[in-house]
Amino acid sequence: MSWTIHHGDALAILPTLPDNSIDLVLADPPYNSGGRTSSERAQQTARDKYVSSDAGHALADFAGDNRDQRGYTYWLTLILAEALRLSRPGSSCLVFCDWRQTAATSDALQAAGWTWRGIIPWRKPISRPQRDGFRRECEYILWGSHGAPVRHDTPIYLPGLVEGSQPRGRERQHITQKPVSVLRELMRICPAGGTVLDPFAGSGSTGVAALAEGRSFVGVELTEHYADIARQRLAEAEHGQEER
């Protein structure tokens, strides 16, 4: 197993990586969701949108979350098209999104050349209630493949729904951090010993899950603060794997 974190813009970094070198793209892009007006998109930070006012932490903000929907769709299409070039035939692409951006994300996935295979709901047992309405308890993972999905040497049968809440307390190191347990479940679609790409690596949770499942990892992260955290977490995860 090996890992690399590139600090920079995915649109600049991905073209420097070699063709046919990736077995799974697991992308958690900034959703660019929730800004209804141009002023909201221009003035709201990611923390404003995703962190409640009474939160007891001061996690760093992150860039790239202020596009309108057309801009988001076009930008994500460029990223996913480059990811397709990097991927071996049969590879899967899994992209996180929320309910607002499901249609835009599916458009980007297909416009980039991936074959859309379905939606996996991600249920969060710990989630905010909504007065006089339904709890926003789920986000979504869109699944596409580079042609026909790869046939595993030993057949795998994966669930159509995953569950897990965001890390809390000291374990939470990013505003929109995904649970490693969920990422490890998704990682099983990647052939044993394969390489996983995350163009939006954040604090490195996808990489931690990849190493735990015996896969190599390539991550790209725009925000230097989070790139540094990701490197630290992956170094610790690698050391833990070596000790075991």
N, C-alpha and C positions, 0 to 999 in steps of 0.2 A: 504494500500500500504506500501511496505517496500523496502529498497535498501541496497546493500552491494557492496563495491569495494574491491577486493582482489588485493594486490600488489604482483606480482610474475609472473613466467612463466606459461602460460595456461596449458602446458603439466604436470606441477607439481601440479597446483591448481585444475584442473577439476576432477582428480581421487578422490579428497577428498570430492566432493559434492555428495548428495544423488541421487539414481536412481529415474526416473519418477517424477522429481520435476520442469521441465521446460516446458512451453507451446509455446515458440517461441525462436529460436536461430537467432539472427540478428548479423552477423559477418562482420566486416570490417578489414580483415587481411592486414598486410603490403603486397603490391602487388608484391614485388620482381621483378619489371618490369623495363625494359629499359636498363639494363646492358648487353651489347652485348658480352663483353669479360670478362675473369676472372679478369683482372686488373681493369676494370671498376667496376665490382661487389665488388672487395676488397677495392677500393679507394674512390668510390663515396659515399657520405653520402645521407641520405634521403632528406636533404635540397638541396643538389646539384641537385637531380633528379626532385624534385617537386616544387621548388621555383625559380622564375625567378631572374636573377642577379640584377635587379633593384628594387626588392621588398623592401618596406619601413618598414619591421618588422624584428624581430630577434627571431622568435619562436624556441623553443628547438627542437633538433633533436630527433629521436627515433630509437630504435634498431630493428634488425630482418629483414632488407630489402636488404640483400646481398646474398640470395640463388640463385643458378642456377635453371632452370625450373624443373628439375627432383627432386632436393632437396625440392623445394617449394611444388611440388605435393605430395611428400611423407609426408612432415611435416604437410601440411594442411589436408591430409587424417587422420592422427593420431588425430588431433584436432577435426575434424568433427565426427569421430567415437566415441570419448569420449562424444561429445555433443549429439550424438544419444542415447547413454546409459542414459544420464541425462533426455532425453525428453520423455514426455508422448506420447503414440500412437495417431496419428492424428496431432501432432505438425508440424509446418513448420520450415524450415531452409532457411534463406535468406543470401546470401553471395555476397558482393560487389567485383567487379573486373574491370579491364580495358580491352581494346580490345586485348592486347597481351596475357593476362592470362585467357581468357574465356575458351579455351579448357582445360588447366591444371586444372582450378577450377571446371569445370564440371566433369572431371575425378576424382578429389578428392572427390567431393560431392557423386558421385555414388559408388566409391570404399569404402567409409565410411559406406554405407548401406542406404543412403537416396534415395528415388525415385525422379528422376529429373522431375520437372513439367513445367519448362519454363524459359524464360529470360525476365526481365523487364528492358527496357532501362531507364537510368536516364539522362535526358537532362539538361545541364547546360547553361542557357541563356547567362551568362557571362563566356566566354571561350576564349582561345587564338586562333587567326587566324593562318593559316598556308600558307605561301607564295606558290603560284602556286599549291595549293592543297586544300583539304577539311578541314574545321575547325574540331578540335577534341572536339566535342560538347557533346559527350555522354560517360558515363561509364555504367556499367551493373550490374544488381542484379540477381543472379541465384537463382531459387526457387526449393527447394526439400521438400518432406514431409516424415514423419515417418509412412509409410503405407498410407491408404486413408486419405486425409485431414479431419480434424475435421469438423463436421456439427455444425454451429453456431445456437443458439436458434432462433435468428432473422437472416435470410439469409443476407449475405453481397455480394456486387458486386464491386470489386475493379478495378481500371484502369490498363491497360497493359503498361502504361508509366507514369513516375513521373518526375516532373520538379522542379528545384530549384538550385540556385547557392551557392557556398561556402560562408560562412559568411565573411564579410569584416570589416576592421578597428578593433575597440576594441572587436567586437563580435567574431573575429577569434582567437582562443586560441590553435589551433593545425595545423600543416602543412597540413594534409589531412582531416581536419574537414568536416563532412557531415552536410547539413542543417537540422535543427530540423523539419522544415515543411515537408521535404521528409520522414524523419524517422517516423513522426507521421502518415503519410499516410500508410506506410508499417506496422506500429504497429497494424492496424485494423485487420490483419490476425490472431492476437493472441486473443483467447477467452477473453471476458470481465472478469476482475479481475485476469487474468493469470499472469505468471511470465516469464520475458524475460531475456535471457542470451546473453551477448556480451563478447566473449573471448578476445577481443582486444578493450578495452573500451576507450582508448585514453583520451580525455578531458571530456568524460562523456555525449556526445550528445544523444546517444541512451537511456541512463538512464533518461535524462531530458524529452525526448519524451515519454518514458514509463510512467513516473509519470503523465505527462500531459494527457495521455490517460487512466489513472486509472489502470495501470498495475504495478506490482512489478518488481524489477530489480536486477540482479546479474551481476556484471562486473568483469573482470580480466584485469589488466594492468601491463605490464612489466616495463615500465619506471616510476620511482618513482615520477619524476616531474609532469608527466601527471596524475598519480594516485591521487596526492594531489589536482590538479586542478579539477579532476572529483568529488572528495569528496566534495569540496567546492561548485561546481555547483549544485550537487544533494541536498546538505543541503539547498541551497537557493531555489531550485525548490520545495522541500518538504515544506519549510516554506511558500512559495507562495501558494501552494495548500491548506495548513491549513488555511491561511487567507481567501481564497476564500470560 
